[in-house]
Amino acid sequence: MSRVTVVGAGVVGLSCAVRLLEAGHEVAVLARDLPLETTSAVAAALWYPYRAYPLERVLGWAATTCTDLTALADDEATGVTMRRGTQVLRSPEARPWWASALPAVEAATDLPSGYAAGWSAEVPVAEMPVYLGWLNDRVEDLGGTVTRMALAALPDQAEVVVNASGLGARLLGSDDSVVPVRGQVVVVEQVGLEEWWLDSAGPTYVVPRRHDIVVGGTDTEGAWDRRPDEAVAREVLARATALVPQLKRARVLRHRVGLRPARSGVRLEERTGVRGNRVIHCYGHGGAGVTLSWGCAAEVTSLVGRG
């Protein structure tokens, strides 16, 4: 078995660490930002393969992750729940490309005003503050470590390095093709909403959790500003309330901004490091880090085991 350093403590890095530890490897996670400080902590975390490519690889990773998250939903401590919801469309479209990754997807019949079609499904939703804490604890329970460390380069002394650094791959992977896609959300109080709603235009999404609701969002490529914008928040809430009128009576709890690590395609491949060690890159998941996490972790673990 190998000694592995995972760089990055977002949902992808922690999922890789868990699978590697379960396979018997020795794992240390190093990250500038601890789990609750990462972009993953901002995510609405609805299973949905958003802004991730290439589609054929994404479909496989997403299907694996759906299966694994569904199993985790049996344990309340994970923060994962199964929720039914609907993606709405202004005009009818063919069955969505991601439908084959789910057990069942149905044409929606009860649609909000202004929508011509939609697709309904039950999918996992992860309450990220809880889920990231569970992942961190799982790593440590399996004998791994999670340590804050700002790195100027990937470790060159480790036998195997997994680069799950997200936007940090611009520096650590020397990859300027990774760009931020700014996402602003508004978290409002739970007003009895149980189902999620998604309109890809905008994008507009309403994702209920146990004690609150995540309302989004924005999709601004190349923007690095993490400060919430009040005007943007008002516009996001207006779109979401038009989609789900129940939100009119929801009190705003907080505003959050995350920078999605987008790329023309997820980079998941092995390369040789500067000192001959093994480096497995796993970044560029766009807005689908949660959705692809366990599938990518399984492939990373397979690559490490082949060495």
N, C-alpha and C positions, 0 to 999 in steps of 0.2 A: 504494500500500500504506500501511497505517496504523502509527503508533507506539502500541503497546499495553502497558499496565501490568497484569500479572496479580497480584492480591492473594491470597496463599495458596500455600504450597509443599507441600501434601499431594498425594495422587495425582491429584485432579481438577485442581488448579491447574497442576501440572507437565504433565499430559497436554494441557491446553488450550494451554500455552506451546509444547509440541512441535508440535502441529498448526498453530498460528498461524505459527511460524517456518518450517515446511515450506511454508506457503502464501505466504511471502515477506514477512511483516510483521516489524517491528522489535519485539522483546519484552524487557521487563524484569520479572522476578518479584520482588515484595517480600513479606516475610512476617515475622511476629514469631517463628515457630518454623521452623527449617530442617527439611528433609525427614525426617531420622531422629528429630526431636523431635515430630512430628505424630501425631495419632491413627492416621493411615494406617500408621505404622510398627508399631503394635500388632496390626493386623488379621491374622487367619488367612488372609485373601485368597483364599478359595475362591470361584470364580464362583458366585454365588447371589444373586438379587435380594431382599434381606432388609430389611424396614422402609423401603421406598421406594415412593412413590406420585406420580402416578396410574398404575395398572397398565398402561394402554394406552400411555402414553409410555415408561414404564420398560421395557416389552417391546422396543420398538425400540432404545432405547439399549443394553440388555443384549445384544441380538443382534449389534449392531455391535461391541461390546466383545469378545464371545466370538470373533468372527472375527479381530479384530486381535490379541488375546492369543494365540490359537492360532498365528498367524503368528510372533509373537515367541518362542514356545516352541521354534522351530527354532534359536534362538541361545542357547546356555547362559549367555552373559554377562548376559542379561536377568533371570535368576532365575525365569523363568516355565516351568512344566512342565505337561504334560497328565497328569491323574490320573483314574482311574476310581473311582467311589464310589457310595454309596447313601444316599438319604434314606429313613428308616424311619418307619412309621406304626403306631400302636396299633390302628387300625381302617381297613378299606379306604376309599379315597377315589378320586374321579375323577382322570383324568390331570391333572397339575399345570398351572396356568395359564402357567407359564414354559417349558413343554416346547417350544413352537414356536420359541423362540429358539435351540435347540440342534439340531445335525444329527441326533441320535438319542437317544431316551429309552426305556428298556425297563422293563417290570415286573420287579421283583426276585424271585428264587426262593429264594435262600439267605439266610435272615433270622435275626438273633439271637433268642434266646428272649424271648418276651413281645411280639413284634411280628407284626402280622397281614398287613402289606403293605409295599411299598416301591417306589421308582423308582431305577433305576441309570442313570448317564450318565458319559461322559468329559468333564471340564471343565478349564479352565485353573486353576492355582493359582500365585500369585505369592509368592515368598519376599521379603517386603517390604523388609528391609534391603538386599538385593541389588537389587531392582527399583527402589526409590526412588533408589538411587545411580546406576543406569543411566539413569533418567529425568533426573536432575540433570545427568549428563554429556552426555546427548543435547541438552538445552537449551543447554548451553555450547558443545558442538561445532557447533551450528547458528548460533551467534553471539549467543545470548541470555545474560542474566545472572540469577543468583539471589542476592539480598541480604537480610540480616537487617535488618528495620526495623519497629519497633512503631508502628503508625499509629493516630491518634485518629479519623480519618475517611478515607474514600476519597480518593485523590489527585484534585484538581480541575484540575490543569494538564495531565494526560495527555489525549491525543486520544481514546483509548478505554481504558476500565478494565474488566477482567473481575474480578468479585468472586467469588472461589472461596475465601472465608475460613472456610467451615464454621461452627462455633459463633461465630466472630468476627463473623458477619453480624448477631448480636444488636446489636452496636454499629455496625459499619460499614454495615449495611443497615437500621438502625433497625427490626429485625424480632424482636420478642419471641416470635414463634411458633416460632422455632428453639429446641429444648430439648435438653439432653444426655441421652443414654441410655447409662448406664454399663455398660461391658463389661469383665469381668475374665477373664483367661485364665491358664493355667499352661502353661509350655513345658517339655516333658520330653525326655529323650534318645530318639533314634531306636532302636527295638527291632526293626527289620525290617518295619515297617508300610508298605505301599505304597498302600493304598486309603483314601479318606476316608469318614467316616460322619457322618450328620447326623440328629438327632431335633429337630424344631422346638420341641417342648415343652422348656422350660427356659430358653433353648435349650441343647442338648447337641451338641457337634461335636468331631470328632477329625480333624485335618488334618495329614497327614505332609508333611514337607519333606525335603530331602536329608540334613541332619544333626540334625534335631530334629522334634518333633511339637507342634503347637499344640492345646491342649485347652481347650475353653470350654463354656459361658460363662454370662454373666449379661445381663440386659436390664432395667436399673433406670432408669426414666424420671425425670428431674428431679434425679438425684444428680450432684454435682459432685466428689466425693472421688476423687482419683486414687491414693490409697494402697491397695495390695493388702490384702485382709482375709483372715486365715488361716482363719477358719471358712468363709468363702465358697469359698476355694481347696479345702478338704477336701471340701466338698459338690460342687463342680464335678468334682473327680477321682473321687468316688464314682459320680456319674452316668455319667461317661465310661467308667469301668472296667466298669460294668455293661453298657454298650453294646459295649465292645471290651475283653475280658478280658486281651488281650496287654499292656495298660497296667499291669497289676499289678507288673510287674518293671521299669518305667521309672523312672529316677531324675529327680527334679525339678531343672531347671536354673535357672529363674527365674519370677517372677510379673510380669504386666504388666496395666495398666489403661488403657483408652482411653474417650473420651467421644464417642459417635457423634452427629453433628449431625442430629437428626430434625426433621421438619416434616410438616404434613398433606399436602404435595406438594413435590416438587423445584421450586425456583424457577429457571427458565431462561428469561429474558426480557430484553429491552432496555428501558432507561429513559433519560431525559435527566438528566444530573447537575446539581448546583446552579449550575454556571457554563456550562451548555449543552453540556458534553462528553457523549460516549456512555458509558453504563454498562450492561454486560451482567452480570446476576446469574446465578450458577451455584452454588447451594448447597442444603443440605437433603437430602443423599443418604442419610441414615440409616445403615444398616449395609451399604450397597451402593456405596460410593465406588469401589472397584476394579471392581466388576461393571458400573458405568454409565460409567466414566471416558472411554473412547474414544468412545462414542456421544455423550456430552454435549460432548466436545471438538470433535467434528465439527460439531455444531449451533452451538456458539459460534463456530467459525471461519466457518461459513456466514453467521451474523449479522454478524460483523465485515466480511466481504467485501461485504455489501450496502450498507454505509454510503457 
